[in-house]
Amino acid sequence: MRMMSEKKILDGIWSFSFAGEESVPGTELPATDNETFLAVPGCFDVAAPFFGRRGAGYFRRKVRTGGLVRLGIDGVGVEGEVFWDGRLIGRCPYAYMPEKFVFDAGEYGEHELVIAVCNCFNKIFFPYYDFYAFGGIFGSVTLEELPGYCIDCLKVTTLDYRTGRIRVDVETNRFLRKIRDIVFAIDGGEVLKTSFSGRRRSFEFAVPDFRLWSPESPHPHRLRVTLGKYEEELDIGLRVIEIRGTKLYLNGKELRLMGYNRHDSHPEFGAAVPPSLMAADLQMIRQQGCNFIRGSHYPQRESFLSLCDALGILVWEETLGWDVRDKELFTREFLFHQKDQAPKLARCHYNHPCVIIWGFMNETLSDDRRARRIIKAVYDTYKSEDATRPVTYASNRYEKDVCMDIVDIVAMNPYPGWENMNWNEISGVHNIRPRLDELKAAIPADKPFMISETGAAAIYGHRDPYRARWSEEYQAEVAAEVCRVVLNDDRYCGLCFWHFCDALSHLNGGRVRGLNDKGFLDPYRRPKLAWSAVTEALKK
Ligand code: ADA
């Protein structure tokens, strides 16, 4: 029997019209006289004729469906609104955040879906962020026809990695008065059949013939949940992440993280990076001997996390934020948006075994005691949705940070050898060890400590006999020395370089060619010398 909850992927070529710089999405849809075509997922501002434009764009297509449906949009930029037959059915207020909308699509037949996006800066995405604010639909658009109700949230938790016992929390979109059968199957075999009514229930059982998920062996089990006529299937990974003292453990084994920060960015695709390129990125990272990505500085695509699950790459995922300044930070609105985003993200990506850390508010004013209240509040909202994963923020306040006690892992973004150099010295590599030692001494002795960013800039192809700043040679020397210091000291539970590849930033700020050029690869993934330096260091 075909279950009603089958997912259609609506990706492909949609019609597109650009409404100009001044427009922002609103309840009024514009006339369609300047209609053109664009791919979904896709960014409108990375190619002619809308190259670099800011404003509202309308992605439009017809869909044959009817009845109760769930529409999924895996991230837009900078914000969006969704219209069904001209009626507003939902909003995507946060850049990159996946959203789902359950609504009545009307009589079975042809309907019009419009996703309006706007890449103007707003109260959440500020113009000074050091990454480009792309406009478009960044991930897949999906549609499921539902049997009058659905499971809204399914959370799978590994309770015990020794016995393979899991808990499945089920929450439906509405209160179900009628009692229905609920059946759980693993890898095709039924493991539990019972009944469900109401809105929320939790079920526990052991996964038969279980195998654990880990970076060395990222084994998935297929879970199918059938609730009456509704059915959902997903890959799960059995694994437990824990902190004991200053160490991280995965399934009881000490874990050290090694990898890169990564922007979802490419000159030709913007933030709508195709899964083929994501897969290539992740395979380069894995072949180098790394096991970790920090998804800087926003929610990740479903396709990206599924690839990380499959390849065994661990992920720090974080809400949108970058160096938020006091004018914005201490407003009620800012706190509201942070507290809204954190649990939303944790709920959405809860079942990805690859995600092991939740993060928020990169480099905020954590040296100001007034920030403690905000950091504690966001930390608590994450924990209320997910008590199983460590939560943290990346700090650049170093010794002056007054919030380190609040979070589970202390994560610092120092750039020794790049920042605070003596201008008359060609190399600052000799500063790296003393500066890192000094910082390490200031971290609370009872907390795990990781380097969440470090590195140096280099212009791809710029070789220099002086080995000065911005040469590939200098960046490679910095990377090699950081590896020497950090990888040989087990006080650090992780090292995460800034950053995987050069990525577009603000165009007319302090960035040469508009790029954050601290990439170990250029924007087209061509390796700089620093890539080989890390490859060599990881062989040792
Ligand atoms: C910070 C920030 C990064 C990037 C980096 C840099 O550490 O978190 O997003 O801007 O600085 O290149 O200066």
Boltz pocket constraint, residues with backbone or C-beta under 6 A from the ligand:
constraints:
  - pocket:
      binder: B
      contacts: [[A, 130], [A, 296], [A, 322], [A, 362], [A, 363], [A, 396], [A, 413], [A, 453], [A, 498], [A, 516], [A, 518]]
      max_distance: 6.0
